[in-house]
Amino acid sequence: MRLITDVLRDIRKGRPVEETTTALADVVRAVDETGKEGSVTITLKVKPAKHGGPEKTLIAEVKAKKPIAEIAPAVFFSDEDGDLHRVDPRQEEMPLGEAGKGGDKPVMDASAFGRR
C-alpha cells in the first residue's frame, strides 16, 4: 500500500505538503503566543472519473485554525456629545507641585480645587 505522504507529494508538485508545513508552523506560533489550542486540517477529496474506470481526481485542501489573542478591555468616559475619552472630562485636574525640602509649607493649596 502506498503511503499517504507519497500521494500528497505527488499532488501539484508537493504543494499540499508545503502548505501544511507552513500552516502548522503558524498555528504552533499562535498557540505559543496565546496559550490556546489551534488546529491544522488536511482534507483529500477523491472524485471518480465521469464515465467510471480507475481514474480518480484528488483535491487537497489545507485549513488552519489559529487561536486569536484576546484584547483586554479598556475603560473610557463619555461626554455629552457621545465622544469617548480615556480621562473623565467632567473631573477637574488635580494641580500637583513638586514637594519642597522641609518646612511647614503645604505641598498644594486646597483653594485651587474650586469649591462648589
Secondary structure, 3 states (H helix, E strand, C coil): CCCHHHHHHHHHHHHHHHHHHHHHHHHHHHHHHHCCCCEEEEEEEEEECCCCCCCEEEEEEEEEECCCCCCCCCCCEECCCCCEECCCCCCCCCCCCCCCCCCCCCCCCHHHHCCC
